[in-house]
Amino acid sequence: MKVGVFLASLRLDTREALKEVGKMGADGVQLMVVGGDLDPDNLSRSGREDLVRFISTLGLEISALCGDLGGEGYRDPSDIEWRIDRTKQIFDLSLDLKTAIVTTHIGVIPEDENDRAWKTMQEALEELGSYAETRELCLAAETGPEEPGLMRRFLGTIKNEGIRINYDPANLVMRGFDPLAGVDTLKDYIVHTHAKDGLDPEKGSEEVPLGKGDVPLDEYIKALREIGYEGYLTIERETGEDPVGDVRRAIRFLRDLIG
């Protein structure tokens, strides 16, 4: 497995953050590409080529893009066409940046298959999955809002290989779900992971530095190995007053765990 860093976690300018990650000894970075200088609307063709070269000179690769559009994901029919078009634009950016994975939050999956949001999400992801699959890309839905069994049931209705999973164990723990059982449930879909920690609901559902929460990280990595996962453990730190220090310590922590 490789160790990555979600670049936005550092809360620095893009180039400064990339240089910092290069010094930390990570293998790659995940880039947020909604808003800011890496948005498809703001990154020219030459800018994309230059970014790929710059990241390579630092000894890094791009593990994935984050194309999270916020709001309700793909649940709301009133703006679904805009969301589909924007996601396709991000897929096109991912081709230029030479990475096959775009992660996002797809929205809370309803329990009832007759719920209007179920059909809206299903139709949108069918279209996006097909668009991705023909380009050898995928849209990786992040775990968290629902238990893994429901997510698997929903993804089982998508008739293409373009919709996969970005597995975030902390999101599951902070909602009271078992992150280890979830690995086995979603094993056929996992293509990228976030290395993040958090406290369970009885302790406040708070995100904390890696190794300080209720994600059993040694058992989690063992579970990933058992399903044959060899991709990225991408560190994400959303809170805290020392993000650079937290990420640096998280890299050392993961290196010790994975050997």
C-alpha positions as CSV (number, residue, x, y, z in Angstrom):
1,M,0.0,0.0,0.0
2,K,1.1,3.6,-0.6
3,V,0.8,6.6,1.6
4,G,-0.9,9.8,0.3
5,V,-2.0,13.2,1.5
6,F,-5.2,15.0,0.8
7,L,-3.5,18.3,-0.1
8,A,-6.3,20.5,1.2
9,S,-5.6,19.1,4.7
10,L,-2.4,21.3,4.9
11,R,-4.3,24.5,4.4
12,L,-1.5,26.0,2.3
13,D,-1.2,27.4,-1.2
14,T,-1.1,24.6,-3.8
15,R,2.6,24.8,-4.7
16,E,3.7,25.3,-1.1
17,A,1.6,22.4,0.0
18,L,3.0,20.1,-2.7
19,K,6.6,21.0,-1.7
20,E,5.7,20.3,1.9
21,V,4.3,16.8,1.0
22,G,7.4,16.1,-1.1
23,K,9.6,16.7,2.0
24,M,7.4,14.6,4.2
25,G,8.1,11.4,2.3
26,A,4.6,10.5,1.1
27,D,4.0,8.7,-2.2
28,G,1.3,10.8,-3.6
29,V,-1.4,13.5,-3.2
30,Q,-5.1,13.8,-3.7
31,L,-6.2,17.1,-5.1
32,M,-9.4,19.1,-4.4
33,V,-10.5,20.4,-7.8
34,V,-13.8,22.2,-7.0
35,G,-13.1,25.9,-6.6
36,G,-9.7,27.5,-6.3
37,D,-6.8,27.3,-8.7
38,L,-7.2,23.6,-9.6
39,D,-10.9,23.9,-10.7
40,P,-11.3,22.8,-14.3
41,D,-12.5,26.3,-15.2
42,N,-9.3,27.9,-13.7
43,L,-6.6,25.4,-14.9
44,S,-5.6,25.9,-18.5
45,R,-4.2,23.1,-20.8
46,S,-0.7,24.3,-20.2
47,G,-1.4,24.7,-16.5
48,R,-2.4,21.1,-16.3
49,E,0.7,19.9,-18.1
50,D,2.9,22.1,-15.8
51,L,1.2,20.7,-12.7
52,V,1.8,17.1,-13.7
53,R,5.4,17.9,-14.3
54,F,5.8,19.8,-11.1
55,I,4.3,17.0,-9.0
56,S,6.6,14.5,-10.7
57,T,9.7,16.5,-9.9
58,L,8.8,16.2,-6.2
59,G,8.7,12.4,-6.5
60,L,4.9,12.3,-6.1
61,E,2.0,11.1,-8.1
62,I,-1.7,12.0,-8.0
63,S,-3.7,9.3,-6.1
64,A,-7.1,10.8,-7.0
65,L,-9.0,14.0,-7.5
66,C,-11.7,15.1,-5.1
67,G,-14.7,16.4,-7.1
68,D,-17.1,16.9,-4.2
69,L,-19.8,19.3,-5.3
70,G,-21.4,19.7,-1.8
71,G,-25.0,20.0,-1.0
72,E,-27.1,16.9,-1.5
73,G,-24.8,15.2,-3.9
74,Y,-26.8,13.6,-6.7
75,R,-30.2,13.4,-4.8
76,D,-31.9,16.6,-6.0
77,P,-33.5,16.6,-9.4
78,S,-33.7,20.4,-9.5
79,D,-29.9,20.8,-10.2
80,I,-28.9,17.3,-11.3
81,E,-28.0,18.3,-14.9
82,W,-25.6,20.9,-13.6
83,R,-24.0,18.3,-11.2
84,I,-23.7,15.7,-14.0
85,D,-22.1,18.2,-16.4
86,R,-19.6,19.5,-13.7
87,T,-18.6,15.9,-12.8
88,K,-17.9,15.1,-16.5
89,Q,-15.8,18.3,-16.6
90,I,-13.8,16.9,-13.6
91,F,-13.4,13.6,-15.3
92,D,-11.9,15.3,-18.3
93,L,-9.5,17.1,-16.0
94,S,-8.5,13.8,-14.4
95,L,-7.5,12.5,-17.9
96,D,-5.2,15.5,-18.3
97,L,-3.8,15.1,-14.8
98,K,-3.2,11.4,-15.5
99,T,-5.2,9.9,-12.6
100,A,-8.1,7.5,-12.9
101,I,-10.0,8.2,-9.7
102,V,-12.4,11.0,-8.8
103,T,-13.8,10.9,-5.3
104,T,-17.0,12.5,-4.1
105,H,-19.9,12.4,-1.7
106,I,-22.9,11.1,-3.7
107,G,-25.5,12.1,-1.1
108,V,-27.3,10.1,1.6
109,I,-28.7,6.9,0.0
110,P,-32.4,6.5,1.1
111,E,-33.4,3.2,2.6
112,D,-36.5,2.9,0.4
113,E,-35.9,2.1,-3.3
114,N,-39.1,3.9,-4.1
115,D,-37.9,7.2,-2.7
116,R,-37.5,9.8,-5.5
117,A,-33.9,10.5,-4.4
118,W,-33.0,6.8,-5.0
119,K,-34.1,7.0,-8.6
120,T,-32.5,10.4,-9.2
121,M,-29.1,9.2,-7.8
122,Q,-29.3,5.9,-9.6
123,E,-30.0,7.5,-13.0
124,A,-27.2,10.2,-12.5
125,L,-24.6,7.6,-11.4
126,E,-25.6,5.3,-14.3
127,E,-24.8,8.1,-16.7
128,L,-21.6,9.2,-14.9
129,G,-20.4,5.6,-14.4
130,S,-20.8,4.9,-18.1
131,Y,-19.0,8.2,-19.0
132,A,-16.1,7.2,-16.6
133,E,-15.9,3.6,-17.7
134,T,-15.5,4.4,-21.4
135,R,-12.5,6.5,-20.4
136,E,-11.0,4.0,-18.0
137,L,-11.9,6.2,-15.0
138,C,-14.1,5.8,-12.0
139,L,-16.2,7.9,-9.6
140,A,-15.5,6.8,-6.1
141,A,-18.3,7.4,-3.6
142,E,-17.1,8.2,-0.1
143,T,-18.4,6.0,2.7
144,G,-20.1,7.5,5.8
145,P,-23.7,8.7,5.8
146,E,-25.2,5.2,5.5
147,E,-24.2,1.7,6.7
148,P,-22.1,-0.2,4.2
149,G,-24.8,-2.8,3.5
150,L,-27.1,-0.2,2.2
151,M,-24.3,1.4,0.1
152,R,-23.5,-2.0,-1.4
153,R,-27.2,-2.7,-2.2
154,F,-27.5,0.7,-4.0
155,L,-24.3,0.3,-6.0
156,G,-25.4,-3.2,-7.0
157,T,-28.1,-1.5,-9.1
158,I,-25.5,0.5,-11.2
159,K,-24.9,-1.5,-14.3
160,N,-21.4,-0.5,-15.1
161,E,-17.9,-0.5,-13.6
162,G,-17.5,3.2,-13.4
163,I,-18.9,3.7,-9.8
164,R,-16.6,2.6,-7.1
165,I,-15.8,3.4,-3.4
166,N,-13.5,5.8,-1.6
167,Y,-13.4,4.1,1.8
168,D,-13.2,6.4,4.9
169,P,-13.2,4.4,8.1
170,A,-13.5,7.5,10.3
171,N,-16.7,8.6,8.7
172,L,-18.2,5.2,9.5
173,V,-16.9,5.1,13.1
174,M,-18.2,8.6,13.8
175,R,-21.7,7.4,12.8
176,G,-21.5,4.2,14.9
177,F,-20.8,1.8,12.0
178,D,-18.2,-1.0,12.1
179,P,-15.3,0.0,9.7
180,L,-13.8,-3.5,9.7
181,A,-17.0,-5.3,8.7
182,G,-17.6,-2.6,6.1
183,V,-14.3,-3.5,4.3
184,D,-15.6,-7.0,3.6
185,T,-19.0,-5.7,2.7
186,L,-17.7,-3.3,0.1
187,K,-14.5,-5.2,-0.9
188,D,-15.6,-5.5,-4.6
189,Y,-15.8,-1.7,-4.9
190,I,-12.9,-0.1,-2.9
191,V,-10.3,1.7,-5.2
192,H,-9.1,4.4,-2.8
193,T,-9.1,5.1,0.9
194,H,-8.8,7.9,3.4
195,A,-6.5,7.4,6.4
196,K,-8.5,9.3,9.0
197,D,-9.5,8.8,12.6
198,G,-12.4,9.8,14.7
199,L,-14.4,9.2,17.9
200,D,-17.5,7.1,18.1
201,P,-20.9,8.8,18.8
202,E,-20.7,8.1,22.5
203,K,-17.5,10.2,22.6
204,G,-18.8,13.0,20.4
205,S,-18.2,11.9,16.8
206,E,-15.2,14.1,16.5
207,E,-12.4,13.8,14.0
208,V,-9.0,13.4,15.7
209,P,-5.3,12.9,14.7
210,L,-4.5,9.5,13.2
211,G,-4.0,6.9,15.9
212,K,-5.9,8.9,18.6
213,G,-9.5,7.8,17.8
214,D,-11.6,4.7,17.6
215,V,-10.6,3.4,14.2
216,P,-8.6,0.2,14.9
217,L,-6.0,1.1,12.3
218,D,-3.8,-2.0,12.6
219,E,-6.9,-4.3,12.2
220,Y,-8.2,-2.0,9.4
221,I,-5.0,-2.3,7.4
222,K,-5.0,-6.1,7.9
223,A,-8.6,-6.2,6.6
224,L,-7.6,-4.2,3.5
225,R,-4.7,-6.6,2.9
226,E,-7.1,-9.6,3.2
227,I,-9.2,-8.3,0.4
228,G,-6.2,-7.7,-1.8
229,Y,-6.2,-3.9,-1.6
230,E,-2.9,-2.4,-2.7
231,G,-3.8,1.2,-3.3
232,Y,-3.5,4.5,-1.4
233,L,-4.0,5.2,2.3
234,T,-4.5,9.0,1.8
235,I,-4.3,11.0,5.0
236,E,-7.1,13.5,5.5
237,R,-7.1,16.0,8.4
238,E,-10.1,18.3,8.5
239,T,-9.7,19.9,11.9
240,G,-7.0,20.7,14.4
241,E,-4.6,23.7,14.9
242,D,-1.5,22.0,13.5
243,P,-2.5,20.3,10.2
244,V,1.1,20.1,8.8
245,G,2.4,18.5,12.0
246,D,-0.6,16.2,12.2
247,V,-0.1,15.0,8.6
248,R,3.7,14.6,9.1
249,R,3.1,12.5,12.2
250,A,0.3,10.5,10.4
251,I,2.8,9.6,7.6
252,R,5.2,8.2,10.2
253,F,2.4,6.4,12.0
254,L,1.2,4.7,8.7
255,R,4.7,3.8,7.6
256,D,5.2,1.9,10.9
257,L,1.9,0.1,10.4
258,I,2.3,-1.0,6.9
259,G,6.0,-1.8,7.1
